[in-house]
Amino acid sequence: PWGDTASMLGGVGGMLGGIGALAAFSSARFKEALTPVGEHEHRAALHAVREMPLYHWKYKGQAQQHLGPITEQAPPEIVSEDGAKLMLADALGLTLSAVKALDEKVERLEERLS
């Protein structure tokens, strides 16, 4: 199923090993139906990240150790339709949204302390 890309990058492990070189089109020129994310959604993202178990793991037959979730226990917003893959752009968005919720919490705590 990986076609020519797999042979170019050394199979699934090669693709994942080169993940740092991957990029996603993120310009508004490539998107439609843009809607701002609300504060309540940031809080929901923080809850989703907090509840998502993380594991140390290796792909079957490979030696390289990884850290992260498994799709069966990840929020559905970041899981592919077939349930086998994490959608990295969505996972990044969820993480950034959770960071915004944490930042808001820190700001409120700092205000209380000053």
Buried (B, 14 or more C-beta within 10 A) or exposed (E): EEEEEBEEBEBBBBBBBEEEEEEEEEEEEEEEEEEEEEEEBBBBBBEBBEEBEEEEEEEEEEEEEEEEBEBEEBBEBBBEEEEEEBBEEBBEBBBEBBBBBBEBEEEEEEEEEE
